[in-house]
């Protein structure tokens, strides 16, 4: 899933402020700053853990709005591929 919208301007768990163009992911247990490559439909983006979550559903990652747009993630909830 992804997050942004009304959360833009809020702080993130790893420090900083969420902006519409912030590239990152939320994960419940990976350490802040963990480097990842996230892929979706043939596109891939280097990113890192910047926040904690997701806390709804049975999801492993939440993408920031900026990452969602870079990947052209065109669904509310879907499958992405992640590698370190």
C-alpha positions in Angstrom: 0.0 0.0 0.0 1.1 3.6 0.0 0.7 6.7 2.2 0.8 10.4 1.7 -2.2 12.7 1.1 -3.3 14.1 4.5 -0.1 12.8 6.1 2.1 15.2 4.1 3.8 17.5 6.5 3.8 15.0 9.4 7.1 13.7 10.8 8.4 10.2 10.0 9.7 7.8 12.6 13.3 7.9 11.3 13.5 11.7 11.3 12.4 14.4 8.9 9.1 15.4 7.5 7.0 13.6 4.9 6.7 15.5 1.7 4.7 14.6 -1.5 8.0 13.8 -3.3 9.6 11.9 -0.4 11.0 8.5 -1.6 11.0 5.8 1.1 9.1 3.0 2.7 7.6 2.2 6.1 8.4 -1.1 7.7 7.6 -2.4 11.2 11.0 -3.9 12.1 13.8 -3.2 9.5 16.2 -0.6 10.9 15.8 3.0 9.8 18.1 3.7 6.8 18.0 0.1 5.6 18.7 0.3 1.8 16.3 -1.5 -0.5 15.4 -1.8 -4.1 11.6 -1.8 -4.7 10.3 -3.1 -8.1 6.9 -2.9 -9.6 5.8 -3.7 -13.2 9.4 -3.5 -14.6 10.4 -0.3 -12.8 12.8 -0.3 -9.8 13.8 2.4 -7.4 16.6 2.5 -4.8 15.1 3.6 -1.5 15.4 3.2 2.3 13.3 2.6 5.4 12.2 6.0 6.7 9.1 5.2 8.8 7.3 2.6 10.8 4.3 0.7 9.6 2.1 -0.4 8.0 -0.4 -0.8 10.7 -3.5 -1.9 8.8 -4.1 -5.1 6.9 -1.6 -7.9 6.5 1.0 -5.7 4.7 4.8 -5.8 4.9 5.6 -2.3 3.4 4.0 1.0 2.9 5.4 3.1 0.0 5.5 6.9 0.3 3.5 8.8 -2.2 6.7 9.9 -4.0 7.8 6.2 -4.4 4.4 5.2 -5.5 4.6 7.8 -8.3 8.1 6.8 -9.3 7.0 3.2 -9.6 3.7 4.1 -11.3 2.1 2.0 -8.6 -1.5 2.3 -9.8 -3.4 0.4 -7.2 -4.2 1.0 -3.5 -2.8 -2.3 -2.4 -0.6 -4.6 -4.5 2.5 -6.7 -4.7 5.9 -5.1 -5.0 9.2 -6.9 -5.1 11.9 -5.8 -2.6 15.6 -6.7 -2.3 18.4 -5.4 -0.1 
